[in-house]
Amino acid sequence: MTRVRLSADVRIFDAADDVFLMYGYHGTSLQQIACKAGVNKSKSTSCITSKATFAA
């Protein structure tokens, strides 16, 4: 079986879905999303500037 490595952007958006479902929009921070995606916060904020980007 071949393991496909997802790009950081895809991991961030997938993680955002999971975290929003768990904590809701107001209970979610960009730090939680970055942690779930396995990237540092600066990487997540370089692609995404606010939580509103995920909710759109």
CORJOKA-V310939 format. One record per pair of residues at least 12 apart in sequence whose ideal C-beta (glycine too) atoms are under 6 Angstrom apart, sorted by the first residue. I is the first residue (numbers start at 1). J is the second residue. If there is no record, write none. Layout:
[[I	J] [I	J]]
This chain:
[[8	39] [8	43] [9	47] [11	37] [12	37] [12	44] [15	33] [15	36] [15	37] [16	33] [16	54] [19	32] [19	33] [19	36] [30	44]]
